Amino acid sequence: MTTHQNRGRLEVALSPSAPEIRAARDALGITQAEAASRALVSTRAWIKWESGERPISGAAWALFRLRSRLATLRQIEREATAP
């Protein structure tokens, strides 16, 4: 099985800090539970991301942004393939 050349790029391109995660949620005016639901994760996972206890995955961040209409798929694809 071969690894795709862009595997892992999404993680690097979409790695917000804990304050950036919190700011995005605050800007939307939603609770941590609502944010977690948009990212399809548990509320506890979201809390860990916001506190900086654990980094958010690029995929979860992209999904949250898409479902919150903070970014389009095209924008996320461009970010993931940017040098």
C-alpha positions in Angstrom: 0.0 0.0 0.0 1.4 3.4 -1.0 1.0 6.6 0.9 -0.4 9.6 -1.1 2.0 12.5 -1.4 -0.5 14.9 0.3 -1.3 12.6 3.2 -0.7 14.6 6.4 -0.8 18.0 4.6 -4.3 18.7 5.9 -3.0 18.3 9.4 -0.3 20.9 8.9 -2.4 23.3 6.9 -5.3 23.3 9.2 -3.8 23.4 12.7 -5.4 26.2 14.6 -4.3 27.1 18.1 -6.6 26.7 21.1 -7.4 30.4 21.2 -8.3 30.3 17.5 -10.6 27.4 18.1 -12.4 29.2 20.9 -12.6 32.5 18.9 -14.2 30.7 16.0 -16.9 29.2 18.3 -17.4 32.5 20.1 -17.8 34.4 16.8 -20.6 32.0 15.9 -22.2 32.4 19.3 -22.6 28.7 19.9 -21.9 26.4 22.9 -19.1 23.9 23.1 -21.7 21.1 22.7 -23.0 22.7 19.5 -19.5 23.1 18.1 -18.7 19.5 18.9 -21.9 18.4 17.1 -20.8 20.3 14.0 -17.4 18.6 14.1 -19.1 15.2 14.8 -17.1 14.7 18.0 -17.8 14.5 21.7 -18.2 17.7 23.8 -15.2 16.4 25.9 -13.0 16.3 22.8 -14.0 19.9 21.9 -13.2 21.1 25.4 -9.8 19.5 25.2 -9.1 21.2 21.9 -10.2 24.6 23.3 -8.1 24.2 26.4 -5.0 23.2 24.4 -4.9 19.8 26.1 -5.1 18.1 22.8 -4.6 19.4 19.2 -7.6 19.3 16.9 -7.2 17.2 13.8 -7.2 18.9 10.4 -10.2 16.8 9.4 -12.3 17.8 12.4 -11.4 21.5 12.0 -12.2 21.3 8.3 -15.6 19.7 9.0 -16.4 22.2 11.7 -15.6 25.1 9.4 -17.6 23.6 6.5 -20.7 22.8 8.7 -20.5 26.3 10.3 -20.1 27.9 6.9 -16.8 29.5 7.9 -15.1 28.1 4.8 -15.9 26.4 1.5 -14.6 23.1 0.4 -12.6 24.9 -2.2 -10.9 27.1 0.4 -10.0 24.1 2.5 -8.6 22.3 -0.5 -6.5 25.3 -1.3 -5.2 25.5 2.2 -4.3 21.8 2.2 -2.4 22.1 -1.0 -0.6 25.4 -0.3 3.2 25.1 -0.2 
